[in-house]
């Protein structure tokens, strides 16, 4: 399947975006249930290239990924919390 698609891995991971041969290839979003979301470039089903990773606690990492993992330099940002 080529073009826009939705790929699921059980109930734990969902990818929505560009696909080639039924795999994540191109721009898209991969969501890991209860832990993180990856938005950016994918190759052969894995985050590869410039990615923005947002964790469940709001922590964000912008940088390069290889095989779904951060590699090299990147920028972290943390949510600001205020007391009420």
Backbone as ProteinMPNN parsed JSONL, in Angstrom:
{"seq_chain_A": "XXXXXXXXXXXXXXXXXXXXXXXXXXXXXXXXXXXXXXXXXXXXXXXXXXXXXXXXXXXXXXXXXXXXXXXXXXXXXXXXXXXX", "coords_chain_A": {"N_chain_A": [[0.843, -1.173, 0.0], [0.672, 2.144, -0.909], [1.026, 5.701, -0.383], [-1.08, 7.737, 1.727], [-1.544, 6.3, 4.947], [-2.616, 4.142, 7.679], [-1.012, 2.466, 10.203], [-0.936, -0.142, 12.524], [0.421, -1.555, 15.514], [-0.459, -4.012, 17.291], [-2.144, -2.971, 20.233], [-0.559, -0.979, 21.079], [1.034, 0.776, 19.482], [0.633, 3.256, 16.953], [0.752, 4.415, 13.646], [0.306, 7.148, 11.515], [0.353, 8.449, 8.353], [2.553, 9.075, 5.555], [3.114, 6.276, 3.43], [4.899, 3.463, 2.092], [4.839, 0.498, 0.377], [3.254, -0.513, 2.451], [4.503, 0.285, 4.784], [5.691, 2.729, 7.181], [6.875, 5.467, 5.58], [8.221, 8.453, 4.854], [6.598, 11.534, 5.75], [5.024, 11.663, 8.939], [3.128, 10.575, 11.873], [3.851, 8.83, 14.776], [2.504, 7.097, 17.385], [3.055, 6.012, 20.615], [1.371, 4.184, 22.871], [0.538, 5.64, 25.928], [3.15, 6.667, 26.35], [4.876, 8.18, 24.41], [5.013, 10.436, 21.541], [5.992, 10.549, 18.191], [6.821, 12.812, 15.683], [7.424, 13.488, 12.356], [9.973, 12.525, 10.065], [10.014, 9.318, 8.519], [11.364, 6.079, 7.846], [11.219, 2.96, 6.38], [9.434, 2.076, 8.383], [10.406, 3.142, 10.764], [11.337, 5.923, 12.884], [13.302, 8.306, 11.34], [15.582, 10.701, 10.742], [14.776, 14.203, 10.972], [12.943, 14.75, 13.853], [10.259, 15.395, 16.118], [9.847, 14.602, 19.37], [7.442, 13.974, 21.761], [6.886, 13.435, 25.089], [4.716, 11.734, 27.465], [4.625, 13.307, 29.771], [4.904, 15.847, 28.835], [7.429, 16.699, 28.176], [9.647, 17.636, 25.595], [11.559, 16.704, 22.765], [13.613, 17.786, 20.196], [15.208, 16.754, 17.361], [17.63, 14.676, 15.62], [16.823, 11.382, 14.54], [17.478, 7.857, 14.455], [16.441, 4.704, 13.526], [14.125, 4.802, 15.278], [15.223, 5.955, 17.577], [16.762, 8.676, 19.404], [19.583, 10.391, 18.032], [22.759, 11.852, 18.176], [22.958, 15.432, 18.446], [20.433, 17.467, 19.985], [17.489, 19.306, 21.025], [16.049, 19.807, 24.141], [12.954, 20.521, 25.702], [11.031, 21.54, 28.484], [7.936, 21.142, 30.201], [6.283, 23.929, 31.73], [5.364, 24.272, 35.029], [2.842, 25.418, 37.18], [1.928, 26.417, 40.446], [-1.241, 26.038, 41.956]], "CA_chain_A": [[0.0, 0.0, 0.0], [1.42, 3.394, -1.013], [0.224, 6.9, -0.129], [-1.435, 7.952, 3.136], [-2.055, 5.066, 5.545], [-2.594, 3.962, 9.134], [-0.414, 1.174, 10.542], [-0.994, -0.39, 13.965], [1.164, -2.677, 16.074], [-1.264, -4.352, 18.465], [-2.849, -1.797, 20.75], [0.452, -0.13, 21.701], [1.624, 1.775, 18.579], [-0.146, 3.624, 15.761], [1.392, 5.364, 12.74], [-0.557, 7.736, 10.492], [1.159, 9.306, 7.492], [2.963, 8.548, 4.255], [3.544, 4.88, 3.439], [5.354, 2.802, 0.878], [4.8, -0.948, 0.61], [2.598, -0.785, 3.72], [5.335, 0.697, 5.92], [5.876, 4.163, 7.361], [7.944, 6.043, 4.76], [7.875, 9.841, 4.567], [6.167, 12.324, 6.909], [3.918, 11.074, 9.667], [3.075, 10.606, 13.335], [3.828, 7.505, 15.404], [2.116, 7.258, 18.776], [3.258, 4.876, 21.495], [0.353, 4.353, 23.903], [0.945, 6.02, 27.279], [4.538, 7.048, 26.59], [5.437, 9.255, 23.592], [4.585, 10.617, 20.159], [7.05, 10.986, 17.291], [6.285, 13.493, 14.504], [8.505, 13.866, 11.443], [10.343, 11.664, 8.936], [10.101, 7.888, 8.795], [11.9, 5.238, 6.783], [11.078, 1.522, 6.668], [8.67, 1.87, 9.603], [11.046, 3.714, 11.944], [11.693, 7.341, 12.856], [14.617, 8.471, 10.73], [15.716, 12.084, 10.304], [14.303, 15.211, 11.915], [11.767, 14.295, 14.59], [9.875, 16.012, 17.382], [9.314, 13.579, 20.268], [6.777, 14.527, 22.927], [6.574, 12.396, 26.072], [3.433, 11.897, 28.148], [4.706, 14.367, 30.781], [5.029, 17.132, 28.156], [8.817, 16.919, 27.771], [9.771, 17.572, 24.139], [12.906, 16.634, 22.212], [13.69, 18.028, 18.751], [16.528, 16.369, 16.896], [17.765, 13.616, 14.635], [16.556, 10.02, 14.998], [17.83, 6.712, 13.625], [15.783, 3.487, 14.045], [13.224, 5.154, 16.383], [15.962, 6.439, 18.739], [17.511, 9.911, 19.187], [21.007, 10.237, 17.744], [23.437, 13.131, 18.013], [22.507, 16.576, 19.215], [19.042, 17.869, 19.884], [17.045, 20.294, 21.995], [14.977, 19.413, 25.052], [12.191, 21.561, 26.387], [10.259, 20.946, 29.57], [6.715, 21.923, 30.485], [6.344, 24.764, 32.932], [4.281, 23.956, 35.964], [2.551, 26.498, 38.117], [1.122, 25.979, 41.583], [-2.56, 26.665, 42.028]], "C_chain_A": [[0.892, 1.241, 0.0], [0.476, 4.572, -0.82], [-0.004, 7.069, 1.354], [-1.984, 6.655, 3.716], [-2.022, 5.151, 7.064], [-2.067, 2.559, 9.389], [-0.486, 1.017, 12.053], [-0.156, -1.61, 14.322], [0.443, -3.041, 17.362], [-2.052, -3.147, 18.918], [-1.861, -0.768, 21.307], [1.016, 0.962, 20.813], [0.717, 1.999, 17.369], [0.671, 4.627, 14.954], [0.35, 5.842, 11.745], [0.308, 8.674, 9.667], [1.466, 8.647, 6.17], [3.486, 7.123, 4.391], [4.034, 4.447, 2.066], [5.454, 1.325, 1.207], [4.239, -1.295, 1.988], [3.39, -0.418, 4.955], [5.439, 2.212, 5.97], [7.093, 4.619, 6.564], [7.518, 7.438, 4.346], [7.496, 10.553, 5.839], [4.996, 11.65, 7.596], [4.047, 11.241, 11.169], [2.966, 9.186, 13.847], [3.571, 7.707, 16.888], [2.312, 5.938, 19.517], [2.319, 5.078, 22.673], [0.991, 4.599, 25.266], [2.394, 6.467, 27.428], [5.029, 8.224, 25.745], [4.806, 9.294, 22.213], [5.777, 11.133, 19.362], [6.412, 11.592, 16.049], [7.466, 13.896, 13.625], [8.707, 12.861, 10.34], [10.51, 10.209, 9.372], [10.64, 7.158, 7.572], [11.805, 3.786, 7.229], [10.437, 1.26, 8.025], [9.244, 2.503, 10.852], [11.343, 5.196, 11.756], [13.12, 7.473, 12.355], [14.726, 9.866, 10.156], [15.205, 13.02, 11.378], [12.965, 14.797, 12.527], [11.53, 15.209, 15.782], [9.228, 14.904, 18.211], [8.709, 14.278, 21.474], [6.4, 13.379, 23.85], [5.268, 12.731, 26.786], [3.452, 13.025, 29.18], [4.875, 15.761, 30.169], [6.446, 17.486, 27.748], [8.918, 16.732, 26.262], [11.244, 17.547, 23.734], [12.809, 16.862, 20.713], [15.101, 17.686, 18.317], [16.479, 15.243, 15.879], [17.519, 12.247, 15.27], [17.071, 9.019, 13.963], [17.194, 5.489, 14.28], [14.958, 3.757, 15.304], [13.93, 5.696, 17.625], [16.684, 7.749, 18.418], [18.987, 9.617, 18.919], [21.626, 11.608, 17.519], [22.823, 14.202, 18.891], [21.029, 16.851, 18.981], [18.727, 18.875, 20.974], [15.904, 19.731, 22.828], [14.252, 20.65, 25.534], [11.276, 20.859, 27.385], [9.023, 21.787, 29.827], [6.929, 22.787, 31.716], [5.13, 24.44, 33.772], [4.07, 25.137, 36.879], [1.683, 25.941, 39.255], [-0.185, 26.735, 41.575], [-3.084, 26.577, 43.426]], "O_chain_A": [[1.782, 1.358, 0.843], [-0.725, 4.461, -1.061], [0.795, 6.594, 2.161], [-2.79, 5.979, 3.077], [-1.481, 6.09, 7.649], [-2.599, 1.581, 8.864], [-0.136, 1.941, 12.788], [-0.039, -2.559, 13.548], [0.702, -2.448, 18.409], [-2.57, -2.388, 18.099], [-2.273, 0.206, 21.936], [1.445, 1.994, 21.328], [0.119, 1.064, 16.836], [1.22, 5.577, 15.511], [-0.404, 5.04, 11.194], [0.928, 9.589, 10.209], [0.734, 7.768, 5.715], [4.205, 6.799, 5.337], [3.637, 4.989, 1.034], [6.077, 0.942, 2.197], [4.687, -2.251, 2.622], [2.996, -0.77, 6.067], [5.298, 2.895, 4.956], [8.215, 4.2, 6.846], [6.568, 7.6, 3.58], [8.01, 10.224, 6.908], [4.091, 11.13, 6.944], [4.931, 11.936, 11.671], [2.102, 8.424, 13.413], [4.326, 8.402, 17.569], [1.806, 4.894, 19.106], [2.461, 6.056, 23.407], [1.874, 3.856, 25.695], [2.843, 6.637, 28.561], [5.555, 9.187, 26.304], [4.162, 8.343, 21.769], [6.483, 12.041, 19.801], [5.556, 10.965, 15.424], [8.394, 14.561, 14.086], [7.743, 12.387, 9.739], [11.063, 9.912, 10.432], [10.408, 7.556, 6.431], [12.255, 3.427, 8.317], [10.838, 0.34, 8.739], [8.628, 2.414, 11.915], [11.57, 5.667, 10.642], [14.035, 6.835, 12.876], [14.04, 10.192, 9.187], [15.198, 12.675, 12.56], [11.993, 14.531, 11.82], [12.471, 15.731, 16.379], [8.206, 14.338, 17.824], [9.372, 15.078, 22.133], [5.684, 12.461, 23.45], [4.779, 13.859, 26.721], [2.418, 13.638, 29.441], [4.978, 16.747, 30.899], [6.653, 18.474, 27.044], [8.351, 15.79, 25.708], [12.067, 18.274, 24.291], [12.016, 16.212, 20.032], [16.072, 18.243, 18.827], [15.42, 14.906, 15.35], [17.95, 11.986, 16.393], [17.097, 9.297, 12.764], [17.391, 5.262, 15.474], [15.075, 3.026, 16.288], [13.275, 5.879, 18.651], [17.166, 7.93, 17.3], [19.564, 8.704, 19.509], [21.092, 12.426, 16.769], [22.245, 13.916, 19.939], [20.463, 16.518, 17.94], [19.601, 19.251, 21.755], [14.914, 19.239, 22.288], [14.861, 21.699, 25.749], [10.813, 19.741, 27.156], [9.059, 23.009, 29.686], [7.667, 22.416, 32.63], [4.01, 24.349, 33.269], [5.029, 25.782, 37.304], [0.815, 25.097, 39.032], [-0.238, 27.916, 41.233], [-4.187, 27.049, 43.703]]}, "name": "protein", "num_of_chains": 1, "seq": "XXXXXXXXXXXXXXXXXXXXXXXXXXXXXXXXXXXXXXXXXXXXXXXXXXXXXXXXXXXXXXXXXXXXXXXXXXXXXXXXXXXX"}
